Amino acid sequence: MVGQPNDGWERLGATAGPAAGAAGGEDLRHSGGPWLRAAGGADRLVTHLGPVKSELEAAHRGLVVGAGALAALAELSAVRASWERRIEDARGECESLAGKLRAVVRGQAQVNEAVKTGFDGVRTPGGGGAW
């Protein structure tokens, strides 16, 4: 996770010494950072879209008084209602997406631990095992 040791990088199969490179011994590494940044971006979109509905309402408030009984007001109201639905749908989708992105990070951590635990029982030549 962001703000944790290794800047959120997780390691699988950590070796006792320096990594051996492409020939073998290189650790599998990944980071939850990109997922968490994407979740934060989705959260910011939710926040950014929050006041839009009231801003639309305020912008339309003076139109009814000034326009009287123009036929275009019905059209304008329908368009406004459509935009309000779209904005709320976008906010809901962003909220859902942020939660799903964070769940990926949690899932990765659980899988990493399960894989690490599985490898902990494997003995290798030169690794202090029974070989």
Secondary structure, 3 states (H helix, E strand, C coil): CCCCHHHHEEEECCCCCCCCHHHCCCCEEEECHHHHHHHHHHHHHHHHHCCHHHHHHHHHHHHHHHHCCCCHHHHHHHHHHHHHHHHHHHHHHHHHHHHHHHHHHHHHHHHHHHHHHHHHCCCCCCCCCCC
